Amino acid sequence: MLAGRIKLRSFLAILVGVAAACVFLLVKACKSNEPPPKPEDVVKTKPPEPAPQPVQPELPAPTPIAESSDNLPARAYDADVIAWSKKTISGDKQKDVSKGKPYKINVYRDAGHATVNRAKVDVNRNDKFDDKYTFEPDKITLEIAPADDEVYTQTYHWSGSSWQSAAASKKPAGTTPATADTPTVADGPKPPPAGATVDLPARDYDAEVIAWKDKSIAGDKEKDVSKGKAYKINVYKDAGQTNVNRVKVDVNRNEKFDEKYTFEPGKITLQRAPADDERYTETYHWTGSGWTKK
């Protein structure tokens, strides 16, 4: 009886297993008969788009600065030198006040000056001064020896930020306001008539010399009234004269006077020693803008 029950249970278990296997095979067969999915039913995956790059703004092209041949830009040492124009020193000069720098600066305080009124610069410390500065009220003058030979052939005036050529800053005769450096002779020579020629153009120092015509001095002469400049000017007031009536100029400071000026009512006469030997073989008269040969 027991044996019969065991056989019945085994038979039922086998029957259940066979049924389960049939169901599994039937389901699998149904799935294999389904058509493949259409391409449009497949969800397409797009590649990620690259992150946008920042747009660099276009910078405007730099505007070229117009250069002028009459201007000289400020140099690295100009500020160092000009600062001494407001300083006082114990003696009449101080040497190498820029010790430790590539350039050498000497400063000077001439008689009658409370502060430094002159300076010299040796740009490359070769014991030859390349630049000379003169400090005056409301004016700073620079003289340059471009060949580094202490022959100062270029003159500039300080504008506050750069140097302006003294030659370029000159205006035609009759347009410049009267100043201490601009001679005005009320009863003096008139400009030459139309067609007249100028045999000797006005030089840089002519205006400075002629300005002494209307000045008085304490004694009968004053020496080197142009101290600190490339040329030496002596002025004279002869007996019976109220103001200066004669001037001598040593153009290159070699202790030989190259030119003599004589001031007379309505006339200014210039005598020149062209050989720099104090033999005055040339005579000129001032026209108001230059010299005509006698």
C-alpha positions in Angstrom: 0.0 0.0 0.0 2.8 2.4 1.0 4.8 1.4 -2.2 1.8 2.3 -4.3 1.6 5.8 -2.8 5.3 6.5 -3.4 5.0 5.6 -7.1 2.0 7.8 -7.4 3.8 10.8 -6.0 6.9 10.3 -8.2 4.6 10.1 -11.3 2.9 13.3 -10.4 6.3 15.1 -9.8 7.5 14.0 -13.2 4.3 15.1 -14.8 4.6 18.6 -13.3 8.2 18.9 -14.4 7.3 17.9 -18.0 4.4 20.5 -18.0 6.7 23.3 -16.8 9.2 22.5 -19.5 6.6 22.6 -22.2 5.3 26.0 -21.0 8.9 27.4 -21.1 9.6 26.1 -24.6 6.2 27.5 -25.8 6.9 31.0 -24.5 10.4 31.0 -26.0 9.1 29.9 -29.4 6.5 32.7 -29.3 9.2 35.4 -28.7 11.4 34.2 -31.4 8.6 34.6 -34.0 8.2 38.4 -33.1 9.5 40.7 -35.9 12.6 42.7 -35.1 12.0 46.3 -34.1 11.9 49.0 -36.9 14.8 51.4 -37.1 12.5 54.4 -36.4 11.4 52.6 -33.1 15.0 52.6 -31.9 15.8 55.6 -29.7 18.8 57.3 -31.2 21.4 58.6 -28.8 23.1 61.8 -30.0 26.7 62.4 -29.0 27.0 65.2 -26.4 27.5 68.6 -28.0 30.8 70.3 -27.0 30.6 73.1 -24.4 30.5 76.6 -26.0 33.9 78.3 -26.0 34.0 81.9 -24.6 34.2 84.5 -27.3 37.4 86.6 -27.1 36.6 90.3 -27.7 38.5 91.9 -30.5 40.8 94.5 -29.1 41.1 97.7 -31.2 44.5 98.2 -32.9 46.7 100.7 -30.9 46.6 104.2 -32.3 50.0 105.2 -33.3 51.4 108.2 -31.5 52.7 110.9 -33.9 56.4 111.4 -33.3 57.9 114.8 -33.8 61.5 115.3 -34.7 61.4 118.5 -32.7 60.6 116.7 -29.4 62.9 114.7 -27.2 61.1 112.2 -24.9 62.0 112.4 -21.2 64.9 110.2 -20.3 65.1 107.9 -17.2 67.4 110.4 -15.3 65.6 113.7 -16.2 63.4 113.5 -13.1 66.4 112.8 -10.9 68.2 115.9 -12.3 65.2 118.3 -12.4 64.4 117.5 -8.7 67.7 119.2 -7.8 66.4 122.6 -9.1 64.5 123.1 -5.8 67.2 121.9 -3.5 70.0 123.8 -1.7 73.5 122.6 -1.2 76.1 123.7 1.4 78.8 124.7 -1.2 78.9 125.8 -4.7 78.8 122.3 -6.2 78.3 118.6 -5.3 79.8 115.9 -7.4 78.3 112.5 -8.3 75.0 112.9 -6.4 73.8 109.9 -8.3 76.5 107.6 -7.0 75.7 103.9 -7.6 73.7 104.6 -10.7 74.9 104.1 -14.4 75.0 107.9 -14.9 76.9 110.6 -13.0 75.2 113.9 -12.0 77.0 116.9 -10.8 75.0 119.8 -9.4 76.0 123.5 -9.0 74.8 126.6 -7.1 76.3 129.7 -8.6 76.7 133.0 -6.7 73.4 134.7 -6.0 71.3 131.6 -6.2 69.6 130.0 -3.2 69.2 126.6 -4.8 70.9 124.5 -7.4 70.7 126.4 -10.8 72.9 124.1 -13.0 73.5 120.4 -13.5 75.7 118.2 -15.7 75.2 114.5 -16.6 77.8 112.0 -17.7 75.4 109.4 -19.1 78.0 106.6 -19.4 80.5 107.7 -16.8 83.3 108.1 -19.3 84.3 111.5 -17.7 82.7 113.5 -20.5 79.5 115.3 -19.7 76.8 114.6 -22.3 74.0 116.9 -21.0 73.9 120.3 -19.3 70.8 121.7 -17.5 70.2 125.3 -16.6 67.4 126.1 -14.1 65.7 129.5 -14.5 62.4 130.9 -13.2 59.7 129.2 -15.3 62.3 127.7 -17.7 64.6 124.7 -17.8 67.1 124.5 -20.6 68.9 121.3 -21.7 72.0 121.4 -23.9 73.2 118.1 -25.4 76.5 117.0 -26.9 75.2 114.2 -29.2 78.7 113.0 -30.1 79.7 112.6 -26.4 82.5 115.1 -27.0 81.2 118.0 -24.7 80.4 120.0 -27.8 76.8 121.1 -27.1 75.0 121.6 -30.4 71.4 120.8 -29.4 69.2 123.0 -27.2 65.8 122.0 -25.7 63.3 123.5 -23.2 61.4 121.4 -20.7 57.6 121.3 -21.4 56.7 119.5 -18.2 56.7 116.0 -19.8 59.3 116.1 -22.6 61.8 118.4 -24.3 60.9 120.8 -27.0 63.6 121.9 -29.5 64.6 125.5 -28.9 65.0 126.0 -32.6 61.5 124.7 -33.4 59.9 126.7 -30.7 61.1 130.0 -32.2 58.4 132.1 -33.9 58.9 134.4 -36.8 60.1 137.9 -35.9 57.3 140.1 -34.8 55.1 137.3 -33.5 56.8 136.5 -30.2 55.7 138.4 -27.1 58.4 140.5 -25.5 60.2 138.6 -22.8 63.6 138.9 -21.0 65.1 136.8 -23.8 63.4 138.7 -26.7 64.9 142.1 -27.5 62.6 145.0 -28.2 64.1 148.2 -29.4 61.4 150.9 -29.7 63.6 153.3 -31.6 65.9 150.6 -33.0 66.4 149.2 -36.4 63.3 148.3 -38.4 62.9 145.0 -40.4 64.6 145.2 -43.8 62.4 146.4 -46.7 60.9 143.9 -49.1 63.6 142.2 -51.1 66.4 142.9 -48.6 68.6 140.0 -47.8 70.0 138.8 -44.5 73.6 137.9 -44.7 73.9 136.3 -41.3 70.8 134.7 -39.7 70.1 135.3 -36.0 71.9 132.9 -33.7 70.5 131.4 -30.4 72.4 133.9 -28.3 71.6 137.1 -30.2 68.3 137.7 -28.4 70.0 137.2 -25.0 72.7 139.7 -25.9 70.5 142.4 -27.4 68.2 142.2 -24.4 71.0 143.8 -22.3 70.6 147.0 -24.3 67.9 148.3 -22.0 69.4 147.0 -18.8 71.5 148.9 -16.2 74.3 147.4 -14.2 75.9 148.6 -10.9 79.4 149.0 -12.2 81.1 149.5 -15.5 81.0 145.8 -16.5 79.7 142.4 -15.5 81.5 139.2 -16.5 80.0 135.9 -17.7 76.4 136.9 -17.3 75.6 133.6 -19.2 77.3 131.4 -16.7 76.4 127.7 -17.2 75.8 128.1 -21.0 78.0 127.1 -23.8 79.0 130.7 -24.6 80.3 133.5 -22.4 78.8 137.0 -22.4 80.5 140.0 -20.8 78.5 143.3 -20.7 79.8 146.9 -20.4 78.4 150.3 -19.4 80.8 153.0 -20.5 81.1 156.4 -18.9 78.1 158.6 -19.6 75.9 155.7 -20.4 72.8 154.8 -18.4 72.4 151.2 -19.6 74.7 148.6 -21.2 76.1 149.9 -24.4 78.6 147.1 -25.3 78.8 143.3 -25.2 81.4 140.7 -26.0 80.8 137.1 -26.7 83.2 134.2 -26.4 81.3 131.6 -28.4 83.3 128.5 -27.3 84.7 129.7 -24.0 88.3 129.5 -25.1 89.1 132.9 -23.6 89.0 134.7 -26.9 86.1 136.9 -27.7 84.6 136.1 -31.1 82.1 138.9 -31.4 81.5 142.5 -30.2 78.2 144.3 -30.1 77.7 148.0 -29.9 74.3 149.6 -29.0 73.5 153.0 -30.3 70.2 154.9 -30.7 68.5 153.3 -33.7 71.4 151.0 -34.5 73.0 147.7 -33.3 76.4 146.9 -34.7 78.1 143.5 -34.7 81.8 143.0 -35.3 83.1 139.4 -35.8 86.5 137.7 -35.7 85.8 134.7 -38.0 89.2 133.2 -37.3 88.6 133.2 -33.5 91.7 135.4 -33.1 90.0 138.7 -31.8 90.7 140.3 -35.2 87.3 141.8 -36.0 87.2 141.9 -39.8 83.5 141.6 -40.4 80.8 144.2 -39.5 77.1 143.7 -39.6 73.9 145.7 -38.6 70.9 144.2 -36.9 67.7 144.3 -39.1 65.3 143.0 -36.4 65.4 139.4 -37.7 69.1 138.9 -38.7 72.3 140.7 -39.7 73.2 142.5 -42.9 76.8 142.9 -43.8 78.2 146.4 -43.9 
